[in-house]
Amino acid sequence: MEKANTNLIKEINLNLVRKVLKQISKTTKPQLAALTDLSVVTINTLMQELLNNGEIFEDEIVPSNGGRHALTYRFNYEYSLALIMHINEKQGTDVVNTTVVNLNEDVLMKEEHPFQIFNATQFYSTIQDIISHYPSIKVIGIGIPGQSVNGEITVSSHERLNGIRLAEDVQSKFGLPVIVENDVNAAVCGYVYREQIDEDQCVLAIYFPENSPPGMGIYLRNGVLKGKHGLAGEIKFLPSIVWDESKGTEVFFNSICEIIQILQSIFDPDRIVIYRENIEEVSFFHFLESYKSKHKMPLYPEVILSDLFYEDFKTGLRGLTLKELEHPIIVFK
């Protein structure tokens, strides 16, 4: 038990040192001891381990207050890299956008790979080429316009993805942890990151793509609420709501308002973000106020219109993927 406690404390201290070094980039051992409230002896031991791992490296020698020169250490932001991939459709062609980022979220590589038709073999070949150029990649994050159920993509507007066990296949082929995330779930996380929203808030994001039914992401208690099978937010299956925009703007606006009322009744969110390009903002909010006057409720949430879906999607997926690189606390038994 004593050994277990010692190992646990060491893991906690290592993560603390990593976190501080990541934030400040460069420091001396005495400065790090002061910032972490750890003893210089403990810092010496931990820094040696990080140095041996390649997580930090020795930098320049600088004068110290005591007159003696001190060696500085610099955090190695490229010790672990993340490969982030977005699968979508562009002008009728399947497109895979790929980005490699370091622990400081600096973009090291950004490419667009068009596929005439999505092909798993070509997709895996793309991953292999990127990993060959960036062998420090330690996690892969894949954003998809759809949802996985028990590891299999079964609900996707992108038909060629349905039936693929993407996370399992990629992890098996490359031996790296893989996260596959729904595009709207990633977007709501990106919105929360961008707006620096308090962790205890409830934020709902609804994405209305062109010519496809909507999807929703639920951010609650510092994370995405997915449900038992990952299908929370599949609002296109709600009965009695008309999603067909060809029936006119008023019908479309009314459908959005009905969804807002339903979600307020179920979640009581702090705000609802509506992602939609080319929506007439003044007309929509005028319609919403009219709807609220006819459908009384104790209160309605704050409603935000946004055309930044892809920006929030990319930000959220990047954050979720990099989070996988955080070192977990290992409890020894």
Residue, then its C-alpha position, 0 to 999 in steps of 0.5 A: m500500500e505504501k508503494a502504491n501511494t508513493n507511485l500515485i503521488k509521483e504520477i500526480n507530481l509529474n502531471l503537475v510539473r508537465k502542466v506548469l511547464k506546458q504553460i510557461s514553456k521555459t524555467t529553471k528548477p528553483q523557479l519550477a519548485a516555487l511554482t509547484d510548491l514541490s521541493v527542489v529534491t523532488i523537482n530534480t527527480l521528476m525533471q530527470e525522468l522528463l528529460n530521459n523521456g524527451e518531454i523536456f530538453e536542456d536550454e540556456i544557462v542564465p544568471s540567478n539571484g544567488g550569483r550562480h548560473a542556472l540551467t533552464y529547461r524547455f518544454n518539448y511541445e513536439y514530444s507528442l503530436a496529434l493527427i486530426m482528420h475531418i471527413n466531409e463532402k465538397q461539391g459532390t466530392d468526398v474530402v478528408n482534411t488533415t492537420v497535424v498539431n503539437l501540444n501547443e496547438d501549433v499547426l505543423m501540417k495542413e492538407e486536403h485530400p479529395f477522394q472521388i469516392f470515399n475509399a477505406t484503403q485510400f484513407y488508411s494510406t493517407i494516414q500511413d503517409i502522414i505518420s511516416h512524416y510525423p512519427s511523434i503522432k500519438v493520437i488520431g482524432i476523426g470528425i465525421p458527419g454521423q454517429s457510431v453505435n457500438g463502434e459502427i457508424t450507423v447514422s450518417s448523412h455521408e452514406r459511404l461511412n455507414g457500416i464502417r467500424l472506423a475507430e477499431d480499424v484505424q487503431s488496429k492498423f496503426g496501434l494508436p488511440v483513436i477518437v471518432e467524434n460526431d461533427v456537432n458534438a465537436a462543434v458544441c465543444g469548440y463553441v464552449y472553448r471559443e466563448q470560454i463558457d463556464e464549465d457548469q453551463c448547459v449549451l445546446a448546438i443545432y446544426f442545419p446543413e444544406n439539404s440534410p436534416p439537423g443534428m444536435g450536440i449537448y454540452l452539460r457539466n463539462g462534457v458532451l452528453k451522448g446517451k447510452h449508445g451515443l445517439a443523444g442529439e439525433i433530433k432528425f428522428l423527432p416526430s411531427i416536425v417538418w425539416d423540408e425547407s422547400k416548404g418555405t421560410e416560415v415553415f422552416f423558422n417554425s420548425i426551429c422554434e418548435i425545437i427550441q421550445i422542446l429543448q427548453s422543456i427537456f434541458d432548460p439550457d443556458r443557451i442554444v446555438i443555431y448553426r446555419e449559413n445564409i439565414e436572415e437574422v432579423s426575420f428569424f428573431h422577429f419570427l421567434e418573438s412572435y412564436k414565444s408570444k403564442h407559446k407561453m413558457p416560464l422562460y426561453p433560453e438565450v438563442i444564438l445564430s452562428d455561421l461558424f460551424y466548421e470553425d467550431f467543429k475544427t476547434g472542438l475536435r482539436g481540443l478533444t483529440l489533444k485531451e487524449l494526450e493528457h497523462p492519466i493518473i495511474v492507480f496502482k493496486 
